[in-house]
Amino acid sequence: MVIDSHVLYWWLDGHPRLSARALRAIEAAADGGPPLLISAVTFWEFGIKERRGQFRALRPVREWPDILKLTSWLRILPTDTEIWLRAAELDWQHRDPADRIIAATALVHNVPVLSKDDLFHQPDCPVEVVW
């Protein structure tokens, strides 16, 4: 399952906004289930927000990948050519480039997206969504 950017942040922050189903998915991965997948675009998205002053975390976004790589049940996926092309081809009205990359990553890896984002829950969304 590819986790949307806000889900990663909420989990890292211990935020109460995570749904019970989202928490179960995270716990299942931690207990030896399929790993949770993080698109590399997540770091770009938060890095841009951090630079603009729209986001502030306990640790700089630059440090997140190295920290997360220590968690065996999380995998950071590169944004490769196939994902970029799949994102460009999506028949989806959602224009946010990060969300399109996250959706394309899920399609390429044949997994759902873990997201609260309303646009992922619209009928035209091309991926299965869990929340």
Secondary structure, DSSP 4 states (H G I P E B T S, - for coil): -EEPHHHHHHHHHT-TTS-HHHHHHHHHHHTTSSPEEEETHHHHHHHHHHHHTS---SS-GGGHHHHHTTSTTEEEEP--HHHHHHHHH-------HHHHHHHHHHHHHT--EE---GGGGSTT-SS-EE-
